[in-house]
Amino acid sequence: MKLLAGICAAGNSARMGFDKLSTAPSLHSPDTLLSRAVSAARGQPFVVALPAQSHPYHQNRRDVLRPHDEFITVENSDLGISETLKALAREAMARQADGLAVIMADMPFITASHLETLVILFETFGGTRIVRAQCQSGREGYPVIFPASVLPEFEDLTGDEGVQVLVERHGAKRVEMPSEAPCWHVNTPEDWRQM
């Protein structure tokens, strides 16, 4: 089964005041949120959604990527996460992928094993069901894998509408992970300090 992992890395980091995705969290941790997301996607074909070339964070994020890492640019990323999701869905359809695995670049503790567990369940259902990570606490998290049949509906998303709209419409098979990693975003300076 042919999947595409799509990494959402086109946001403005507005609540942080700096580019959280391309900044190392500490002197003792030379990796970045974006490099961790790329590591989580390895094992599957993947593409990183970056902001437009004119965006002040574009080049820093592109510099995090290795020369052979594929990326697309999202021209209107300031309009909300929906623009990134639409761009990734278009890319998956253009590649005739059987599914799109959505990974958020600001979730530092997602690993390749999380994605692999979801892929196994997605394949078990023949690529016909949405499959979503669930945290130990019961909250819904990421990654989320969407079958090809749902991808055209991404075009209907607007503003900050995310994957939840589609999950509510179609339902999802959830996989409980033994931690809170699939739910832990770095959104604020306090989150950054806790990381």
N, C-alpha and C positions, 0 to 999 in steps of 0.2 A: 504494500500500500504506500502510495506516494504522498508524503506530508510536506508542508512548508511551515517552519517555525518563524513567526514574525515578532520581532522585538520592537516594542513601542519606546522609542527614544527621541521623539520629536517635540517634547513638551518644553515649556519655558522656565521650569523650576521657580515659579513666581514666589512661592512662599519661603524659599530658601535665601534668595538674594544673591546667589551665585550658581554656577553650573554644577549641580550635585552629581550629574552622571559622569563627568570627566575629571572629577577631583578625587584624589586619594583620601580616604577617610582618616588616615593618620600616617605619621612617618614610618610606622612599623607595618603598614599595610599598603604596599605600593600599587595594589590593584584598584580598580574603580567600580562603581555600580554597573557601568556599561560593560566593562570587561567581564564582570561576574555573570551578567545576563548572557553574554556571548558564550561563556563556558557552559552555562546551563543548556544552551541550544545545541551544543555540539553533539554529534550523533545523528542529527537530522539536517537536511538542507535548511538553511536559514537566511533571512534577510533582515537588515536593521533599518528601521524607518527613522531617518534623521530630519531635522528641520531644514528649511530651504537654505541654499548656499549663502544667501544674504543675511541669514540669522546670525547673531553674534556668537552662538554656541556651536554652529555647524562645524567649523574647522577643528575645534577642540575635541568634539565627539568623533569626528572622522579620524583624527590622529590616534585615538584609542584603538581603532580597528586595525587589524592586520591587513597587509596589501591585498590579500585574496578574499577578504570578507566582503560579501555583497551588501549593498545598501541602496535604498531608494530615498528620495527627498519628498517631504510633505510641504507643499507650497503654502497652505493655509493652516498650519498647525496651531496658530494662535486662536483659531475658531473653536478649539476644543478637541478632546481625544477622539471624537467621531471621525475627524479628518484623517487621523493616523490609521484608525481601524479600517476605514474605507480604502485607503491606499494599499494596505496590506491584503485586504480581501481581493482587490483588483489584481494584485501581483500573484496571489495564489491561483486565481482563475486563469490568468494569462499562462501560467505554468501547468495548467490542467492538473493541479494537485487534488488529491482526494480529501484533503482537509487542511485547515489552518490552525496551528497552535499559537495562541496569543500569549506572549510573555511580556510582563512589564519590567522595564529596565531599572526601576527604582525599588526592586524587591531583592535585597542583597543575599538572601539565604535560600533562594530557589536553586536547585541543583539539577544536573542532568538526570539523576535517578528519579526525581519528581516527574520530569517529563516522560521518561521511559515508562514509568508505571502507568501514566495516562495513555500513552501510545498503545500499550498492550491491551488496555480495556477498549480503546477506540477500535482497534482491529478486531477484538472479540465480537463487537457489535457490527462488524462489517463496514465500518465507517459511516454508519447511518445515524448515530446519536451524538449529541453534544456531550462531551466528557469534561468534568471540572474537578480541580483539586478542592478538597475541603480540609480545613484545619482541625486539629484535635478538639478545639472548643466548639466545633460545629459550624463555624462561619465559612462562607464560600470564599475561595481564593483563586490563585493562579498557579500554573497555566490553565487555560481553557482551550479545548480542541473543538473546532466547528467542522462539521461535514461540508463537502462541496455544495450540497443542495441548499445550505443556509447562506452561503457567501453572497449571493445577489442581494439579500436583504440588508446587508451592511450599508448599502447606498441610502437607505431610509433614515439612518442615524443622523442626528444633528447636535451641534454644540457639544456639551459634555456628556451626552448619552453614551454609555459604554456597552459592554457585552451583556449586562444584566437584562436589558430590554429583550434581547434575543433569547437569553436563557429562560426568562419568564414566558415567552411566547411558545417555545418548543420543549421546555423541560430539559433536564440534564441528568446524566448518570454521574454521581459524585464518588470520588475516591478519598477516603479519609487518610490523611498523612499523619505520622506520629509526632507532629510538632505544630508550631504556629507559623513556620516559615512561609507557607503559601499565602498568608494574610498580612505579612509584615512589610508595609511600605515605608520608605523614607520620604516623608512629606514636609517635615518641619525641622528647624534647627535642633529641637529637643530629640527628635528621632535620630538625627545625625549624631548627636552626642551619645545616645544610647547604643548606637551601632559600634 
